[in-house]
């Protein structure tokens, strides 16, 4: 058994990290044989060996590495009276190291669930990042953002807001190293930023495009 698995806690006090996936039985064409924890820093990287039966009926043994950072939630806030959206801008090193000009990404507010249910988590993130106490939520959809290697499932939400709902400055949690700029933009400008490449974040593009395709859900201009 991997030393960073079941027997001793990691740096965050977690145990049993090598048990994830071992008992999966929902798909009769997949049998998990072994799970090895290869990294357990802030998140967990696992190498899993499994047998899979192909469409021709033959079995083969494969290995896959999966990065487990937990599940998350994201939200698009829209002011129907002024036709504006609230977005964020912050530095993202993974984008910077992969050819983004400066790593400063424009995004919808988002965060990990951290043991909360999705609605509680997105209300927390909206308050922390945007300084808004959000009211009613629209659950848009859930999506796996990078299913070839990352386990994360993101819960997508939308909601309306007004000037009166902005009860704080936002900006994120300083103790967690967050330095987030709050952007209030005309909705049509945000759509143009997708077209010209100023918005390249996947979840943000998905929510803005959903809003454009469903104007009645948020009283958007058609």
Biotite code that builds the C-alpha atoms (Angstrom):
import biotite.structure as struc

atoms = struc.array([
    struc.Atom([0.000, 0.000, 0.000], chain_id="A", res_id=1, res_name="UNK", atom_name="CA", element="C"),
    struc.Atom([1.277, 3.463, -0.833], chain_id="A", res_id=2, res_name="UNK", atom_name="CA", element="C"),
    struc.Atom([2.717, 5.248, 2.203], chain_id="A", res_id=3, res_name="UNK", atom_name="CA", element="C"),
    struc.Atom([0.542, 8.253, 1.412], chain_id="A", res_id=4, res_name="UNK", atom_name="CA", element="C"),
    struc.Atom([-2.588, 6.153, 1.281], chain_id="A", res_id=5, res_name="UNK", atom_name="CA", element="C"),
    struc.Atom([-4.719, 4.609, 3.988], chain_id="A", res_id=6, res_name="UNK", atom_name="CA", element="C"),
    struc.Atom([-2.263, 4.098, 6.806], chain_id="A", res_id=7, res_name="UNK", atom_name="CA", element="C"),
    struc.Atom([-1.187, 7.604, 7.740], chain_id="A", res_id=8, res_name="UNK", atom_name="CA", element="C"),
    struc.Atom([-2.674, 11.083, 7.277], chain_id="A", res_id=9, res_name="UNK", atom_name="CA", element="C"),
    struc.Atom([-1.180, 13.460, 4.743], chain_id="A", res_id=10, res_name="UNK", atom_name="CA", element="C"),
    struc.Atom([-0.262, 17.090, 5.423], chain_id="A", res_id=11, res_name="UNK", atom_name="CA", element="C"),
    struc.Atom([-3.944, 18.070, 5.486], chain_id="A", res_id=12, res_name="UNK", atom_name="CA", element="C"),
    struc.Atom([-4.944, 15.219, 7.790], chain_id="A", res_id=13, res_name="UNK", atom_name="CA", element="C"),
    struc.Atom([-6.572, 13.104, 5.091], chain_id="A", res_id=14, res_name="UNK", atom_name="CA", element="C"),
    struc.Atom([-6.452, 9.311, 5.124], chain_id="A", res_id=15, res_name="UNK", atom_name="CA", element="C"),
    struc.Atom([-7.634, 6.630, 2.727], chain_id="A", res_id=16, res_name="UNK", atom_name="CA", element="C"),
    struc.Atom([-6.628, 8.588, -0.356], chain_id="A", res_id=17, res_name="UNK", atom_name="CA", element="C"),
    struc.Atom([-5.725, 5.376, -2.184], chain_id="A", res_id=18, res_name="UNK", atom_name="CA", element="C"),
    struc.Atom([-9.193, 3.894, -1.627], chain_id="A", res_id=19, res_name="UNK", atom_name="CA", element="C"),
    struc.Atom([-10.987, 6.261, -3.995], chain_id="A", res_id=20, res_name="UNK", atom_name="CA", element="C"),
    struc.Atom([-12.304, 4.316, -6.968], chain_id="A", res_id=21, res_name="UNK", atom_name="CA", element="C"),
    struc.Atom([-11.471, 0.835, -5.689], chain_id="A", res_id=22, res_name="UNK", atom_name="CA", element="C"),
    struc.Atom([-15.109, -0.078, -5.025], chain_id="A", res_id=23, res_name="UNK", atom_name="CA", element="C"),
    struc.Atom([-16.587, 1.320, -8.255], chain_id="A", res_id=24, res_name="UNK", atom_name="CA", element="C"),
    struc.Atom([-19.030, -1.154, -9.797], chain_id="A", res_id=25, res_name="UNK", atom_name="CA", element="C"),
    struc.Atom([-21.511, 0.973, -11.752], chain_id="A", res_id=26, res_name="UNK", atom_name="CA", element="C"),
    struc.Atom([-20.030, -0.028, -15.104], chain_id="A", res_id=27, res_name="UNK", atom_name="CA", element="C"),
    struc.Atom([-19.731, -3.823, -15.631], chain_id="A", res_id=28, res_name="UNK", atom_name="CA", element="C"),
    struc.Atom([-17.161, -3.212, -18.369], chain_id="A", res_id=29, res_name="UNK", atom_name="CA", element="C"),
    struc.Atom([-14.656, -1.595, -15.994], chain_id="A", res_id=30, res_name="UNK", atom_name="CA", element="C"),
    struc.Atom([-12.848, -3.344, -13.108], chain_id="A", res_id=31, res_name="UNK", atom_name="CA", element="C"),
    struc.Atom([-10.465, -1.298, -10.946], chain_id="A", res_id=32, res_name="UNK", atom_name="CA", element="C"),
    struc.Atom([-7.339, -3.268, -9.996], chain_id="A", res_id=33, res_name="UNK", atom_name="CA", element="C"),
    struc.Atom([-5.109, -0.803, -8.152], chain_id="A", res_id=34, res_name="UNK", atom_name="CA", element="C"),
    struc.Atom([-4.989, 2.826, -7.015], chain_id="A", res_id=35, res_name="UNK", atom_name="CA", element="C"),
    struc.Atom([-1.692, 4.541, -6.233], chain_id="A", res_id=36, res_name="UNK", atom_name="CA", element="C"),
    struc.Atom([-1.405, 8.033, -4.759], chain_id="A", res_id=37, res_name="UNK", atom_name="CA", element="C"),
    struc.Atom([1.473, 9.743, -6.565], chain_id="A", res_id=38, res_name="UNK", atom_name="CA", element="C"),
    struc.Atom([1.046, 13.222, -5.056], chain_id="A", res_id=39, res_name="UNK", atom_name="CA", element="C"),
    struc.Atom([-0.992, 14.514, -2.126], chain_id="A", res_id=40, res_name="UNK", atom_name="CA", element="C"),
    struc.Atom([-0.072, 18.168, -1.820], chain_id="A", res_id=41, res_name="UNK", atom_name="CA", element="C"),
    struc.Atom([-3.029, 20.521, -1.717], chain_id="A", res_id=42, res_name="UNK", atom_name="CA", element="C"),
    struc.Atom([-4.938, 18.231, -4.093], chain_id="A", res_id=43, res_name="UNK", atom_name="CA", element="C"),
    struc.Atom([-4.501, 14.552, -4.972], chain_id="A", res_id=44, res_name="UNK", atom_name="CA", element="C"),
    struc.Atom([-2.956, 12.892, -8.021], chain_id="A", res_id=45, res_name="UNK", atom_name="CA", element="C"),
    struc.Atom([-3.709, 9.179, -8.432], chain_id="A", res_id=46, res_name="UNK", atom_name="CA", element="C"),
    struc.Atom([-2.546, 6.518, -10.872], chain_id="A", res_id=47, res_name="UNK", atom_name="CA", element="C"),
    struc.Atom([-5.279, 3.921, -11.323], chain_id="A", res_id=48, res_name="UNK", atom_name="CA", element="C"),
    struc.Atom([-4.906, 0.545, -13.034], chain_id="A", res_id=49, res_name="UNK", atom_name="CA", element="C"),
    struc.Atom([-8.107, -0.972, -14.384], chain_id="A", res_id=50, res_name="UNK", atom_name="CA", element="C"),
    struc.Atom([-9.394, -3.564, -16.821], chain_id="A", res_id=51, res_name="UNK", atom_name="CA", element="C"),
    struc.Atom([-11.817, -2.352, -19.477], chain_id="A", res_id=52, res_name="UNK", atom_name="CA", element="C"),
    struc.Atom([-13.893, -4.357, -21.942], chain_id="A", res_id=53, res_name="UNK", atom_name="CA", element="C"),
    struc.Atom([-14.000, -2.850, -25.414], chain_id="A", res_id=54, res_name="UNK", atom_name="CA", element="C"),
    struc.Atom([-16.883, -2.861, -27.856], chain_id="A", res_id=55, res_name="UNK", atom_name="CA", element="C"),
    struc.Atom([-15.460, -6.027, -29.434], chain_id="A", res_id=56, res_name="UNK", atom_name="CA", element="C"),
    struc.Atom([-15.772, -7.842, -26.089], chain_id="A", res_id=57, res_name="UNK", atom_name="CA", element="C"),
    struc.Atom([-12.041, -8.093, -25.431], chain_id="A", res_id=58, res_name="UNK", atom_name="CA", element="C"),
    struc.Atom([-10.554, -6.995, -22.110], chain_id="A", res_id=59, res_name="UNK", atom_name="CA", element="C"),
    struc.Atom([-7.452, -4.816, -21.823], chain_id="A", res_id=60, res_name="UNK", atom_name="CA", element="C"),
    struc.Atom([-5.539, -3.361, -18.883], chain_id="A", res_id=61, res_name="UNK", atom_name="CA", element="C"),
    struc.Atom([-5.027, 0.397, -18.810], chain_id="A", res_id=62, res_name="UNK", atom_name="CA", element="C"),
    struc.Atom([-3.609, 3.046, -16.496], chain_id="A", res_id=63, res_name="UNK", atom_name="CA", element="C"),
    struc.Atom([-4.843, 6.596, -16.048], chain_id="A", res_id=64, res_name="UNK", atom_name="CA", element="C"),
    struc.Atom([-3.711, 9.476, -13.863], chain_id="A", res_id=65, res_name="UNK", atom_name="CA", element="C"),
    struc.Atom([-6.491, 11.557, -12.347], chain_id="A", res_id=66, res_name="UNK", atom_name="CA", element="C"),
    struc.Atom([-6.207, 14.890, -10.569], chain_id="A", res_id=67, res_name="UNK", atom_name="CA", element="C"),
    struc.Atom([-8.726, 15.254, -7.749], chain_id="A", res_id=68, res_name="UNK", atom_name="CA", element="C"),
    struc.Atom([-9.259, 18.827, -6.559], chain_id="A", res_id=69, res_name="UNK", atom_name="CA", element="C"),
    struc.Atom([-12.831, 18.330, -5.393], chain_id="A", res_id=70, res_name="UNK", atom_name="CA", element="C"),
    struc.Atom([-15.972, 19.657, -7.047], chain_id="A", res_id=71, res_name="UNK", atom_name="CA", element="C"),
    struc.Atom([-16.782, 23.311, -7.606], chain_id="A", res_id=72, res_name="UNK", atom_name="CA", element="C"),
    struc.Atom([-19.460, 25.854, -8.413], chain_id="A", res_id=73, res_name="UNK", atom_name="CA", element="C"),
    struc.Atom([-19.631, 29.005, -10.521], chain_id="A", res_id=74, res_name="UNK", atom_name="CA", element="C"),
    struc.Atom([-22.193, 31.759, -11.092], chain_id="A", res_id=75, res_name="UNK", atom_name="CA", element="C"),
    struc.Atom([-23.110, 34.481, -13.578], chain_id="A", res_id=76, res_name="UNK", atom_name="CA", element="C"),
    struc.Atom([-24.680, 37.564, -11.992], chain_id="A", res_id=77, res_name="UNK", atom_name="CA", element="C"),
    struc.Atom([-26.808, 39.823, -14.212], chain_id="A", res_id=78, res_name="UNK", atom_name="CA", element="C"),
    struc.Atom([-28.478, 43.157, -13.472], chain_id="A", res_id=79, res_name="UNK", atom_name="CA", element="C"),
    struc.Atom([-31.618, 43.192, -15.671], chain_id="A", res_id=80, res_name="UNK", atom_name="CA", element="C"),
    struc.Atom([-32.244, 46.918, -15.209], chain_id="A", res_id=81, res_name="UNK", atom_name="CA", element="C"),
    struc.Atom([-28.803, 48.007, -16.392], chain_id="A", res_id=82, res_name="UNK", atom_name="CA", element="C"),
    struc.Atom([-27.970, 44.929, -18.545], chain_id="A", res_id=83, res_name="UNK", atom_name="CA", element="C"),
    struc.Atom([-24.636, 44.414, -16.789], chain_id="A", res_id=84, res_name="UNK", atom_name="CA", element="C"),
    struc.Atom([-22.790, 41.361, -15.505], chain_id="A", res_id=85, res_name="UNK", atom_name="CA", element="C"),
    struc.Atom([-20.415, 40.996, -12.568], chain_id="A", res_id=86, res_name="UNK", atom_name="CA", element="C"),
    struc.Atom([-17.196, 39.159, -13.368], chain_id="A", res_id=87, res_name="UNK", atom_name="CA", element="C"),
    struc.Atom([-13.763, 38.826, -11.800], chain_id="A", res_id=88, res_name="UNK", atom_name="CA", element="C"),
    struc.Atom([-10.191, 39.235, -12.973], chain_id="A", res_id=89, res_name="UNK", atom_name="CA", element="C"),
    struc.Atom([-7.310, 37.446, -11.297], chain_id="A", res_id=90, res_name="UNK", atom_name="CA", element="C"),
    struc.Atom([-3.918, 35.921, -12.021], chain_id="A", res_id=91, res_name="UNK", atom_name="CA", element="C"),
    struc.Atom([-3.953, 32.261, -13.078], chain_id="A", res_id=92, res_name="UNK", atom_name="CA", element="C"),
    struc.Atom([-0.488, 30.728, -13.238], chain_id="A", res_id=93, res_name="UNK", atom_name="CA", element="C"),
    struc.Atom([-1.511, 27.593, -15.210], chain_id="A", res_id=94, res_name="UNK", atom_name="CA", element="C"),
    struc.Atom([-2.838, 29.849, -17.987], chain_id="A", res_id=95, res_name="UNK", atom_name="CA", element="C"),
    struc.Atom([0.241, 32.079, -17.793], chain_id="A", res_id=96, res_name="UNK", atom_name="CA", element="C"),
    struc.Atom([2.622, 29.147, -18.161], chain_id="A", res_id=97, res_name="UNK", atom_name="CA", element="C"),
    struc.Atom([0.603, 27.939, -21.178], chain_id="A", res_id=98, res_name="UNK", atom_name="CA", element="C"),
    struc.Atom([0.968, 30.992, -23.431], chain_id="A", res_id=99, res_name="UNK", atom_name="CA", element="C"),
    struc.Atom([-1.607, 33.411, -21.970], chain_id="A", res_id=100, res_name="UNK", atom_name="CA", element="C"),
    struc.Atom([-0.075, 36.900, -22.345], chain_id="A", res_id=101, res_name="UNK", atom_name="CA", element="C"),
    struc.Atom([-0.182, 37.899, -18.662], chain_id="A", res_id=102, res_name="UNK", atom_name="CA", element="C"),
    struc.Atom([-2.186, 35.213, -16.846], chain_id="A", res_id=103, res_name="UNK", atom_name="CA", element="C"),
    struc.Atom([-4.910, 37.704, -15.873], chain_id="A", res_id=104, res_name="UNK", atom_name="CA", element="C"),
    struc.Atom([-8.174, 35.909, -16.649], chain_id="A", res_id=105, res_name="UNK", atom_name="CA", element="C"),
    struc.Atom([-11.674, 37.372, -16.700], chain_id="A", res_id=106, res_name="UNK", atom_name="CA", element="C"),
    struc.Atom([-14.022, 34.854, -15.100], chain_id="A", res_id=107, res_name="UNK", atom_name="CA", element="C"),
    struc.Atom([-17.338, 34.250, -13.441], chain_id="A", res_id=108, res_name="UNK", atom_name="CA", element="C"),
    struc.Atom([-17.094, 33.949, -9.656], chain_id="A", res_id=109, res_name="UNK", atom_name="CA", element="C"),
    struc.Atom([-16.283, 30.375, -8.680], chain_id="A", res_id=110, res_name="UNK", atom_name="CA", element="C"),
    struc.Atom([-14.763, 28.158, -6.039], chain_id="A", res_id=111, res_name="UNK", atom_name="CA", element="C"),
    struc.Atom([-14.504, 24.675, -4.616], chain_id="A", res_id=112, res_name="UNK", atom_name="CA", element="C"),
    struc.Atom([-17.352, 23.277, -2.536], chain_id="A", res_id=113, res_name="UNK", atom_name="CA", element="C"),
    struc.Atom([-15.097, 22.561, 0.470], chain_id="A", res_id=114, res_name="UNK", atom_name="CA", element="C"),
    struc.Atom([-17.579, 20.126, 2.065], chain_id="A", res_id=115, res_name="UNK", atom_name="CA", element="C"),
    struc.Atom([-20.539, 22.489, 1.488], chain_id="A", res_id=116, res_name="UNK", atom_name="CA", element="C"),
    struc.Atom([-23.480, 21.768, -0.800], chain_id="A", res_id=117, res_name="UNK", atom_name="CA", element="C"),
    struc.Atom([-23.253, 23.588, -4.163], chain_id="A", res_id=118, res_name="UNK", atom_name="CA", element="C"),
    struc.Atom([-25.768, 26.344, -3.346], chain_id="A", res_id=119, res_name="UNK", atom_name="CA", element="C"),
    struc.Atom([-24.135, 27.160, -0.017], chain_id="A", res_id=120, res_name="UNK", atom_name="CA", element="C"),
    struc.Atom([-20.713, 27.183, -1.651], chain_id="A", res_id=121, res_name="UNK", atom_name="CA", element="C"),
    struc.Atom([-21.665, 29.512, -4.497], chain_id="A", res_id=122, res_name="UNK", atom_name="CA", element="C"),
    struc.Atom([-23.356, 31.940, -2.115], chain_id="A", res_id=123, res_name="UNK", atom_name="CA", element="C"),
    struc.Atom([-20.127, 32.000, -0.106], chain_id="A", res_id=124, res_name="UNK", atom_name="CA", element="C"),
    struc.Atom([-17.985, 32.563, -3.187], chain_id="A", res_id=125, res_name="UNK", atom_name="CA", element="C"),
    struc.Atom([-20.300, 35.307, -4.479], chain_id="A", res_id=126, res_name="UNK", atom_name="CA", element="C"),
    struc.Atom([-20.014, 37.121, -1.166], chain_id="A", res_id=127, res_name="UNK", atom_name="CA", element="C"),
    struc.Atom([-16.230, 36.687, -0.932], chain_id="A", res_id=128, res_name="UNK", atom_name="CA", element="C"),
    struc.Atom([-15.300, 37.428, -4.547], chain_id="A", res_id=129, res_name="UNK", atom_name="CA", element="C"),
    struc.Atom([-17.981, 39.913, -5.641], chain_id="A", res_id=130, res_name="UNK", atom_name="CA", element="C"),
    struc.Atom([-19.286, 41.369, -2.378], chain_id="A", res_id=131, res_name="UNK", atom_name="CA", element="C"),
    struc.Atom([-22.858, 40.395, -3.274], chain_id="A", res_id=132, res_name="UNK", atom_name="CA", element="C"),
    struc.Atom([-25.506, 38.699, -1.138], chain_id="A", res_id=133, res_name="UNK", atom_name="CA", element="C"),
    struc.Atom([-27.274, 36.735, -3.837], chain_id="A", res_id=134, res_name="UNK", atom_name="CA", element="C"),
    struc.Atom([-30.985, 35.923, -3.664], chain_id="A", res_id=135, res_name="UNK", atom_name="CA", element="C"),
    struc.Atom([-32.695, 33.299, -5.805], chain_id="A", res_id=136, res_name="UNK", atom_name="CA", element="C"),
    struc.Atom([-30.470, 30.959, -7.778], chain_id="A", res_id=137, res_name="UNK", atom_name="CA", element="C"),
    struc.Atom([-31.021, 29.368, -11.180], chain_id="A", res_id=138, res_name="UNK", atom_name="CA", element="C"),
    struc.Atom([-29.300, 26.002, -11.494], chain_id="A", res_id=139, res_name="UNK", atom_name="CA", element="C"),
    struc.Atom([-28.139, 26.019, -15.106], chain_id="A", res_id=140, res_name="UNK", atom_name="CA", element="C"),
    struc.Atom([-26.379, 22.647, -15.444], chain_id="A", res_id=141, res_name="UNK", atom_name="CA", element="C"),
    struc.Atom([-23.449, 20.583, -14.150], chain_id="A", res_id=142, res_name="UNK", atom_name="CA", element="C"),
    struc.Atom([-20.400, 19.774, -16.256], chain_id="A", res_id=143, res_name="UNK", atom_name="CA", element="C"),
    struc.Atom([-17.129, 17.867, -16.112], chain_id="A", res_id=144, res_name="UNK", atom_name="CA", element="C"),
    struc.Atom([-14.629, 20.459, -17.310], chain_id="A", res_id=145, res_name="UNK", atom_name="CA", element="C"),
    struc.Atom([-11.669, 18.252, -18.247], chain_id="A", res_id=146, res_name="UNK", atom_name="CA", element="C"),
    struc.Atom([-12.848, 14.626, -17.999], chain_id="A", res_id=147, res_name="UNK", atom_name="CA", element="C"),
    struc.Atom([-9.739, 13.155, -19.580], chain_id="A", res_id=148, res_name="UNK", atom_name="CA", element="C"),
    struc.Atom([-7.676, 13.812, -16.457], chain_id="A", res_id=149, res_name="UNK", atom_name="CA", element="C"),
    struc.Atom([-9.491, 15.949, -13.852], chain_id="A", res_id=150, res_name="UNK", atom_name="CA", element="C"),
    struc.Atom([-12.291, 14.539, -11.685], chain_id="A", res_id=151, res_name="UNK", atom_name="CA", element="C"),
    struc.Atom([-13.900, 17.917, -10.910], chain_id="A", res_id=152, res_name="UNK", atom_name="CA", element="C"),
    struc.Atom([-17.606, 18.417, -11.613], chain_id="A", res_id=153, res_name="UNK", atom_name="CA", element="C"),
    struc.Atom([-18.682, 22.065, -11.675], chain_id="A", res_id=154, res_name="UNK", atom_name="CA", element="C"),
    struc.Atom([-22.194, 23.208, -10.729], chain_id="A", res_id=155, res_name="UNK", atom_name="CA", element="C"),
    struc.Atom([-23.261, 26.193, -12.854], chain_id="A", res_id=156, res_name="UNK", atom_name="CA", element="C"),
    struc.Atom([-25.618, 28.872, -11.537], chain_id="A", res_id=157, res_name="UNK", atom_name="CA", element="C"),
    struc.Atom([-27.050, 32.212, -12.608], chain_id="A", res_id=158, res_name="UNK", atom_name="CA", element="C"),
    struc.Atom([-28.798, 34.933, -10.636], chain_id="A", res_id=159, res_name="UNK", atom_name="CA", element="C"),
    struc.Atom([-29.861, 38.544, -10.875], chain_id="A", res_id=160, res_name="UNK", atom_name="CA", element="C"),
    struc.Atom([-28.425, 41.320, -8.744], chain_id="A", res_id=161, res_name="UNK", atom_name="CA", element="C"),
    struc.Atom([-28.885, 45.040, -8.206], chain_id="A", res_id=162, res_name="UNK", atom_name="CA", element="C"),
    struc.Atom([-26.735, 47.817, -6.825], chain_id="A", res_id=163, res_name="UNK", atom_name="CA", element="C"),
    struc.Atom([-28.418, 47.309, -3.441], chain_id="A", res_id=164, res_name="UNK", atom_name="CA", element="C"),
    struc.Atom([-27.200, 43.701, -3.315], chain_id="A", res_id=165, res_name="UNK", atom_name="CA", element="C"),
    struc.Atom([-23.553, 44.767, -3.372], chain_id="A", res_id=166, res_name="UNK", atom_name="CA", element="C"),
    struc.Atom([-22.958, 44.810, 0.366], chain_id="A", res_id=167, res_name="UNK", atom_name="CA", element="C"),
    struc.Atom([-19.162, 44.448, 0.317], chain_id="A", res_id=168, res_name="UNK", atom_name="CA", element="C"),
    struc.Atom([-16.063, 45.092, -1.756], chain_id="A", res_id=169, res_name="UNK", atom_name="CA", element="C"),
    struc.Atom([-15.422, 41.474, -2.727], chain_id="A", res_id=170, res_name="UNK", atom_name="CA", element="C"),
    struc.Atom([-11.894, 40.755, -3.848], chain_id="A", res_id=171, res_name="UNK", atom_name="CA", element="C"),
    struc.Atom([-11.529, 37.290, -2.346], chain_id="A", res_id=172, res_name="UNK", atom_name="CA", element="C"),
    struc.Atom([-10.006, 36.061, 0.905], chain_id="A", res_id=173, res_name="UNK", atom_name="CA", element="C"),
    struc.Atom([-6.621, 37.648, 1.535], chain_id="A", res_id=174, res_name="UNK", atom_name="CA", element="C"),
    struc.Atom([-5.540, 34.839, 3.881], chain_id="A", res_id=175, res_name="UNK", atom_name="CA", element="C"),
    struc.Atom([-5.970, 32.392, 0.986], chain_id="A", res_id=176, res_name="UNK", atom_name="CA", element="C"),
    struc.Atom([-3.755, 34.476, -1.289], chain_id="A", res_id=177, res_name="UNK", atom_name="CA", element="C"),
    struc.Atom([-6.657, 35.803, -3.355], chain_id="A", res_id=178, res_name="UNK", atom_name="CA", element="C"),
    struc.Atom([-6.361, 39.200, -5.035], chain_id="A", res_id=179, res_name="UNK", atom_name="CA", element="C"),
    struc.Atom([-9.475, 39.483, -7.190], chain_id="A", res_id=180, res_name="UNK", atom_name="CA", element="C"),
    struc.Atom([-10.628, 42.505, -9.160], chain_id="A", res_id=181, res_name="UNK", atom_name="CA", element="C"),
    struc.Atom([-14.394, 42.907, -9.529], chain_id="A", res_id=182, res_name="UNK", atom_name="CA", element="C"),
    struc.Atom([-15.502, 43.854, -13.044], chain_id="A", res_id=183, res_name="UNK", atom_name="CA", element="C"),
    struc.Atom([-18.949, 45.193, -13.880], chain_id="A", res_id=184, res_name="UNK", atom_name="CA", element="C"),
    struc.Atom([-19.441, 45.079, -17.642], chain_id="A", res_id=185, res_name="UNK", atom_name="CA", element="C"),
    struc.Atom([-22.280, 45.564, -20.102], chain_id="A", res_id=186, res_name="UNK", atom_name="CA", element="C"),
    struc.Atom([-23.541, 42.132, -21.079], chain_id="A", res_id=187, res_name="UNK", atom_name="CA", element="C"),
    struc.Atom([-22.962, 42.764, -24.778], chain_id="A", res_id=188, res_name="UNK", atom_name="CA", element="C"),
    struc.Atom([-19.383, 43.858, -24.083], chain_id="A", res_id=189, res_name="UNK", atom_name="CA", element="C"),
    struc.Atom([-18.766, 40.583, -22.251], chain_id="A", res_id=190, res_name="UNK", atom_name="CA", element="C"),
    struc.Atom([-19.993, 38.646, -25.289], chain_id="A", res_id=191, res_name="UNK", atom_name="CA", element="C"),
    struc.Atom([-17.670, 40.672, -27.520], chain_id="A", res_id=192, res_name="UNK", atom_name="CA", element="C"),
    struc.Atom([-14.785, 39.793, -25.197], chain_id="A", res_id=193, res_name="UNK", atom_name="CA", element="C"),
    struc.Atom([-15.370, 36.131, -26.009], chain_id="A", res_id=194, res_name="UNK", atom_name="CA", element="C"),
    struc.Atom([-15.229, 36.846, -29.729], chain_id="A", res_id=195, res_name="UNK", atom_name="CA", element="C"),
    struc.Atom([-12.022, 38.878, -29.559], chain_id="A", res_id=196, res_name="UNK", atom_name="CA", element="C"),
    struc.Atom([-10.218, 36.573, -27.116], chain_id="A", res_id=197, res_name="UNK", atom_name="CA", element="C"),
    struc.Atom([-10.244, 38.717, -23.992], chain_id="A", res_id=198, res_name="UNK", atom_name="CA", element="C"),
    struc.Atom([-12.394, 36.092, -22.236], chain_id="A", res_id=199, res_name="UNK", atom_name="CA", element="C"),
    struc.Atom([-10.870, 32.630, -22.626], chain_id="A", res_id=200, res_name="UNK", atom_name="CA", element="C"),
    struc.Atom([-12.048, 30.892, -19.453], chain_id="A", res_id=201, res_name="UNK", atom_name="CA", element="C"),
    struc.Atom([-14.260, 27.917, -20.262], chain_id="A", res_id=202, res_name="UNK", atom_name="CA", element="C"),
    struc.Atom([-16.844, 28.203, -17.490], chain_id="A", res_id=203, res_name="UNK", atom_name="CA", element="C"),
    struc.Atom([-17.292, 31.912, -18.169], chain_id="A", res_id=204, res_name="UNK", atom_name="CA", element="C"),
    struc.Atom([-17.824, 31.354, -21.884], chain_id="A", res_id=205, res_name="UNK", atom_name="CA", element="C"),
    struc.Atom([-20.362, 28.618, -21.128], chain_id="A", res_id=206, res_name="UNK", atom_name="CA", element="C"),
    struc.Atom([-22.420, 30.806, -18.786], chain_id="A", res_id=207, res_name="UNK", atom_name="CA", element="C"),
    struc.Atom([-22.352, 33.878, -21.016], chain_id="A", res_id=208, res_name="UNK", atom_name="CA", element="C"),
    struc.Atom([-23.363, 31.815, -24.043], chain_id="A", res_id=209, res_name="UNK", atom_name="CA", element="C"),
    struc.Atom([-26.128, 30.145, -22.022], chain_id="A", res_id=210, res_name="UNK", atom_name="CA", element="C"),
    struc.Atom([-27.420, 33.581, -21.035], chain_id="A", res_id=211, res_name="UNK", atom_name="CA", element="C"),
    struc.Atom([-27.342, 34.757, -24.650], chain_id="A", res_id=212, res_name="UNK", atom_name="CA", element="C"),
    struc.Atom([-29.306, 31.679, -25.751], chain_id="A", res_id=213, res_name="UNK", atom_name="CA", element="C"),
    struc.Atom([-31.844, 31.969, -22.916], chain_id="A", res_id=214, res_name="UNK", atom_name="CA", element="C"),
    struc.Atom([-32.597, 35.693, -22.562], chain_id="A", res_id=215, res_name="UNK", atom_name="CA", element="C"),
    struc.Atom([-35.916, 35.112, -20.825], chain_id="A", res_id=216, res_name="UNK", atom_name="CA", element="C"),
    struc.Atom([-34.338, 33.328, -17.877], chain_id="A", res_id=217, res_name="UNK", atom_name="CA", element="C"),
    struc.Atom([-32.606, 36.494, -16.632], chain_id="A", res_id=218, res_name="UNK", atom_name="CA", element="C"),
    struc.Atom([-34.620, 39.178, -18.461], chain_id="A", res_id=219, res_name="UNK", atom_name="CA", element="C"),
    struc.Atom([-31.698, 39.727, -20.806], chain_id="A", res_id=220, res_name="UNK", atom_name="CA", element="C"),
    struc.Atom([-31.932, 41.925, -23.897], chain_id="A", res_id=221, res_name="UNK", atom_name="CA", element="C"),
    struc.Atom([-32.705, 39.752, -26.922], chain_id="A", res_id=222, res_name="UNK", atom_name="CA", element="C"),
])
